[in-house]
Structures are given as C-alpha cells and as structure tokens.
Amino acid sequence: MSDFVLERKKSRVFRELNTIITVMAREITLFFKSIGMVIMCFSFPIIMMGMIGGTLMQNMADGLGFEFGEFMLVGMLVNMLFIVTTMGLTSLVDDHHIDFNQEMLVSPVSRYSLVIGKILGSGFAAIMSMAGTLIVGLFMGIALPINKLLLILALSPLICLSGGALAMIIIGLIKNKRTANLAVMLITMPQMFLSGVIIPINNSSGVLLILSRLMPMTYCLDLVRAVVYAGSPEYSSVVMFNPTINFAAIVVLTTLCLIIGTFFFAQSEKNR
C-alpha cells in the first residue's frame, strides 16, 4: 500500500514538473517568434542603463565610497529581470481572450504549476535583457567577473519568480491589455527608485523607508549585491541586510504574492 502511495506521489511530482517545463517552453517559443520582443529586450537596456544610468554616473558618482558603475550595473541587472518578467506576464490577458487560460486550468494539474511555468518562461526574456544590459555595461567600461555573473544567473529564477508573483496579483484583477501594461509599470518603476537600483537607500526614512521594505526588489537586489561584493571593503557600504534575511524575505513575499495572485487569476477565469 505504501509503495502504491509513493508511486502516485512520484507520478504527481513528475506531472507537475512536466507542466512547468511545457508552459515555460511555450513562452520561450513565443519569445523567439516575436521579433518586437527580441528587439525590446536588447534595446530597453540602452535606455535604462545607457541613458539613465550614464547620466547619473557622470553627475553623482563622486564621494560615495564605492564604485558607482558596478553598483549601478548590479542594480540594472536585477531591475531588468523584474521589469521584463512582469511585462511578459501581461500576455496572460491575451490568453484570457482566446480562452487559452481556461483550457490550461481545466487540465488535471496544479494551477501553481501553470503560473510558475508562465513566470519562468517570461523570465527567459528577462535573462536576454540581462545579457543586453551586460553588453551596454561593457561599452560604458563596466564589467563583472565571470564567477559573479554565474552566481547572479543562478539567482535569476528566484528573482523572476519574485517579480512575476507580484505581477500576478495585477493580472488576476485586470483583463484589459492596455490597463494591465500600465498597472504593471506602476508596480515596477517605483521599485526601481525605492529599492536602490541606481540610488543608494541606506539613509531612507519615514514613508520612503516603509515602502522600500515592502518591495520584493529591495531584498532581491540586496541579496545579489551581497553575492557580488562578498569579501570586498565596500560590502558594508553597499549591502543592507544579512543574505539569510534577504533570502527569507524573498521566499515569504514571493509565496504570499503567488498564493494571492494565483487565486485572483483562477477566480477571474472561473467567473467568466
């Protein structure tokens, strides 16, 4: 009897993993079929890193106590993962109108597997944007060691899940593509400034302090910077929290957002 139960559990696990991989593969295929999306993933970093970052690097890099270029590059890498993942999830609105979401939800798999597969698939485009950011950084004379880049790449699925889970709350409530795009930008752009992507937030106070502590990107970014600056003299000036605290905060916030967002998403499809 116990062997039978064990086999059923294994079968369920494999089925859920297969679902995640299948949905993720669909999103990656759609990415390569969309020339506009490919162009955006490599042009967006030029605006974010080249123009905004370049202006700040030329005007406020002095007297910080650390290399601003590297600080900004790490921030922009995390920012790209967040923004592009959340933007990719707005395609769920299109899937809603062609009834693809309902076809997925009636299948005998967990709705969480469907959502996680969607987020990780959108995260592939985000990783492409991260590559574009690194290229722009090289033209600006900013680079990271290959071992640090590999560690950031290893953390990228967690960061994409965090950003995607937050966006799912919006997607679950809004079924208009234009409104969804605007709403997603409204939850990602403030994080760019309040989480310390390009401006240090060590001395934030009051409302700005509270908002920064509520934003998932704050902990994702601080965790990545802890990895990049580990063992360096600048560590205490750049990293705010212990990596364990960052990781725990990311897991808690991601889990909460994923549960709430998936519930809203499933309910919106059920109540059509």
C-alpha positions as CSV (number, residue, x, y, z in Angstrom):
1,M,0.0,0.0,0.0
2,S,2.8,2.4,0.9
3,D,4.6,1.6,-2.4
4,F,1.4,2.5,-4.3
5,V,1.1,5.8,-2.5
6,L,4.7,6.6,-3.1
7,E,4.4,5.8,-6.8
8,R,1.3,8.1,-7.0
9,K,3.2,10.9,-5.3
10,K,6.2,10.5,-7.7
11,S,3.8,10.4,-10.7
12,R,2.2,13.7,-9.4
13,V,5.5,15.4,-9.0
14,F,6.7,14.4,-12.5
15,R,3.3,15.6,-14.0
16,E,3.7,19.0,-12.3
17,L,7.3,19.3,-13.4
18,N,6.3,18.4,-16.9
19,T,3.6,21.1,-16.8
20,I,6.0,23.8,-15.7
21,I,8.5,22.8,-18.4
22,T,5.8,22.7,-21.1
23,V,4.3,26.1,-20.3
24,M,7.8,27.5,-20.0
25,A,8.8,26.1,-23.4
26,R,5.7,27.6,-24.9
27,E,6.6,31.1,-23.6
28,I,10.2,30.8,-24.9
29,T,8.9,29.7,-28.3
30,L,6.6,32.7,-28.4
31,F,9.5,35.0,-27.4
32,F,11.6,33.9,-30.4
33,K,8.6,34.3,-32.7
34,S,8.1,37.9,-31.6
35,I,10.7,40.0,-33.3
36,G,9.5,43.1,-31.5
37,M,10.0,41.4,-28.1
38,V,13.5,40.3,-29.0
39,I,14.4,43.9,-30.2
40,M,12.9,45.3,-27.0
41,C,14.9,43.0,-24.8
42,F,18.2,44.3,-26.3
43,S,17.1,48.0,-26.8
44,F,15.5,48.5,-23.4
45,P,18.9,48.2,-21.6
46,I,20.2,51.0,-23.8
47,I,17.6,53.4,-22.4
48,M,17.7,52.2,-18.8
49,M,21.5,51.5,-18.4
50,G,22.9,53.8,-21.1
51,M,20.9,56.9,-20.8
52,I,19.5,57.0,-17.2
53,G,22.5,55.2,-15.7
54,G,25.0,57.0,-17.8
55,T,23.7,60.4,-16.7
56,L,23.7,59.5,-13.1
57,M,27.2,58.1,-13.3
58,Q,28.5,61.3,-14.8
59,N,26.8,63.5,-12.3
60,M,26.6,61.8,-8.9
61,A,29.4,59.1,-8.8
62,D,31.8,61.1,-6.7
63,G,32.1,60.8,-2.9
64,L,30.0,57.6,-2.5
65,G,32.7,55.4,-1.0
66,F,32.3,52.7,-3.7
67,E,32.4,52.3,-7.5
68,F,29.1,53.7,-8.7
69,G,29.4,52.0,-12.1
70,E,29.5,48.5,-10.6
71,F,26.8,49.4,-8.1
72,M,24.5,50.6,-10.9
73,L,25.2,47.6,-13.2
74,V,24.2,45.1,-10.5
75,G,21.0,47.2,-9.8
76,M,20.1,47.3,-13.5
77,L,20.6,43.6,-13.9
78,V,18.1,42.9,-11.2
79,N,15.8,45.6,-12.5
80,M,15.8,44.1,-16.0
81,L,14.8,40.7,-14.5
82,F,11.9,42.2,-12.6
83,I,10.6,44.6,-15.3
84,V,10.8,42.2,-18.3
85,T,9.3,39.3,-16.4
86,T,6.4,41.3,-15.2
87,M,5.8,42.8,-18.7
88,G,5.9,39.3,-20.1
89,L,3.1,38.2,-17.8
90,T,0.7,40.6,-19.4
91,S,0.4,38.1,-22.3
92,L,-2.0,36.3,-19.9
93,V,-4.5,38.9,-20.8
94,D,-4.2,37.8,-24.5
95,D,-4.5,34.2,-23.4
96,H,-7.7,35.1,-21.5
97,H,-9.3,36.5,-24.6
98,I,-8.5,33.4,-26.7
99,D,-9.6,31.1,-23.9
100,F,-6.2,29.5,-23.6
101,N,-6.2,30.2,-19.8
102,Q,-9.4,28.2,-19.3
103,E,-8.0,25.3,-21.4
104,M,-5.0,25.2,-19.1
105,L,-7.0,25.5,-15.9
106,V,-9.3,22.6,-16.7
107,S,-6.3,20.2,-17.1
108,P,-5.6,17.9,-14.1
109,V,-2.6,19.8,-12.9
110,S,-2.0,22.4,-10.2
111,R,-2.7,26.0,-11.1
112,Y,0.5,26.9,-9.4
113,S,2.5,24.8,-11.9
114,L,0.8,26.7,-14.7
115,V,1.6,30.1,-13.2
116,I,5.2,29.1,-12.2
117,G,5.8,27.9,-15.8
118,K,4.4,31.1,-17.2
119,I,6.7,33.2,-14.9
120,L,9.8,31.2,-15.7
121,G,9.0,31.4,-19.4
122,S,8.7,35.1,-19.2
123,G,11.9,35.1,-17.1
124,F,13.8,33.8,-20.2
125,A,13.1,37.1,-22.0
126,A,14.3,38.8,-18.8
127,I,17.6,36.9,-18.9
128,M,18.0,38.1,-22.5
129,S,17.6,41.6,-21.3
130,M,20.2,41.0,-18.6
131,A,22.6,40.0,-21.4
132,G,21.8,43.2,-23.2
133,T,22.5,45.1,-20.0
134,L,25.9,43.5,-19.7
135,I,26.7,44.5,-23.3
136,V,25.8,48.1,-22.6
137,G,27.8,48.0,-19.5
138,L,30.9,46.8,-21.4
139,F,30.5,49.8,-23.8
140,M,30.4,52.0,-20.7
141,G,33.6,50.4,-19.3
142,I,31.7,48.5,-16.5
143,A,32.1,44.7,-16.1
144,L,31.8,42.0,-13.5
145,P,33.9,38.9,-13.1
146,I,32.6,35.7,-14.7
147,N,32.2,33.9,-11.4
148,K,30.0,36.7,-10.1
149,L,27.9,36.7,-13.2
150,L,27.3,32.9,-12.9
151,L,26.1,33.4,-9.3
152,I,23.7,36.2,-10.4
153,L,22.5,33.8,-13.2
154,A,21.9,31.1,-10.6
155,L,19.8,33.5,-8.6
156,S,17.8,34.8,-11.6
157,P,15.0,32.2,-11.4
158,L,14.3,33.3,-7.8
159,I,14.3,36.9,-8.8
160,C,12.0,36.3,-11.8
161,L,9.6,34.3,-9.6
162,S,9.5,37.2,-7.1
163,G,8.7,39.8,-9.7
164,G,6.3,37.5,-11.6
165,A,4.4,36.6,-8.4
166,L,3.8,40.3,-7.6
167,A,2.6,40.9,-11.2
168,M,0.2,38.0,-10.9
169,I,-1.9,40.0,-8.4
170,I,-2.4,42.7,-11.0
171,I,-3.0,40.2,-13.9
172,G,-5.6,38.4,-11.8
173,L,-7.6,41.6,-11.4
174,I,-7.3,43.3,-14.7
175,K,-8.3,41.8,-18.1
176,N,-7.6,44.8,-20.4
177,K,-4.2,44.6,-22.0
178,R,-3.5,48.4,-22.0
179,T,-4.6,48.8,-18.4
180,A,-2.6,45.7,-17.4
181,N,0.6,47.1,-19.0
182,L,0.1,50.4,-17.2
183,A,-0.6,48.7,-13.9
184,V,2.5,46.5,-14.2
185,M,4.7,49.6,-14.9
186,L,3.2,51.3,-11.9
187,I,4.3,48.5,-9.6
188,T,7.8,48.1,-11.2
189,M,9.0,51.6,-11.9
190,P,8.7,52.9,-8.3
191,Q,10.7,49.9,-7.1
192,M,13.5,51.0,-9.5
193,F,14.0,54.1,-7.4
194,L,12.8,53.0,-3.9
195,S,14.7,49.7,-3.8
196,G,18.1,51.1,-4.5
197,V,18.7,50.1,-8.1
198,I,20.6,53.2,-9.1
199,I,20.3,55.4,-5.9
200,P,21.6,54.2,-2.5
201,I,18.8,53.9,0.0
202,N,20.8,53.2,3.2
203,N,19.7,56.5,4.7
204,S,16.0,56.4,3.7
205,S,13.5,57.2,6.5
206,G,9.8,57.7,7.1
207,V,7.4,56.7,4.3
208,L,10.2,56.0,1.8
209,L,11.8,53.6,4.3
210,I,8.5,51.7,4.8
211,L,7.8,51.5,1.1
212,S,11.3,50.2,0.3
213,R,11.0,47.5,2.9
214,L,7.7,46.3,1.4
215,M,9.1,45.9,-2.1
216,P,10.4,42.5,-3.1
217,M,13.0,44.0,-5.4
218,T,14.7,45.6,-2.3
219,Y,15.6,42.1,-0.9
220,C,16.4,40.6,-4.3
221,L,18.8,43.4,-5.1
222,D,20.4,43.4,-1.7
223,L,20.9,39.6,-2.0
224,V,22.6,39.9,-5.4
225,R,24.8,42.8,-4.1
226,A,25.8,40.6,-1.1
227,V,27.0,38.0,-3.6
228,V,28.9,40.4,-5.8
229,Y,30.5,42.4,-3.0
230,A,31.3,39.5,-0.7
231,G,34.7,39.9,0.8
232,S,35.2,43.4,-0.5
233,P,35.9,46.6,1.5
234,E,32.7,48.1,0.1
235,Y,30.4,45.3,1.4
236,S,29.2,47.2,4.5
237,S,28.6,50.4,2.5
238,V,26.5,48.6,-0.2
239,V,24.7,45.7,1.4
240,M,22.0,46.5,4.0
241,F,20.9,43.1,5.3
242,N,22.3,39.7,6.1
243,P,21.9,37.4,3.0
244,T,19.8,35.0,5.1
245,I,17.4,37.7,5.9
246,N,17.2,38.7,2.3
247,F,16.5,35.1,1.2
248,A,13.8,34.6,3.8
249,A,12.1,37.9,2.9
250,I,12.1,36.9,-0.8
251,V,10.6,33.5,-0.1
252,V,7.9,34.9,2.2
253,L,6.9,37.8,-0.1
254,T,7.0,35.6,-3.2
255,T,4.9,32.9,-1.6
256,L,2.3,35.4,-0.4
257,C,2.1,37.1,-3.8
258,L,2.0,33.8,-5.6
259,I,-0.9,32.5,-3.5
260,I,-2.9,35.7,-3.7
261,G,-2.1,36.3,-7.4
262,T,-2.9,32.7,-8.4
263,F,-6.2,32.8,-6.5
264,F,-7.3,36.0,-8.3
265,F,-6.2,34.6,-11.6
266,A,-8.1,31.3,-11.2
267,Q,-11.2,33.2,-9.9
268,S,-11.2,35.6,-12.8
269,E,-11.2,32.7,-15.3
270,K,-13.8,30.7,-13.3
271,N,-16.2,33.7,-13.2
272,R,-16.2,34.5,-16.9
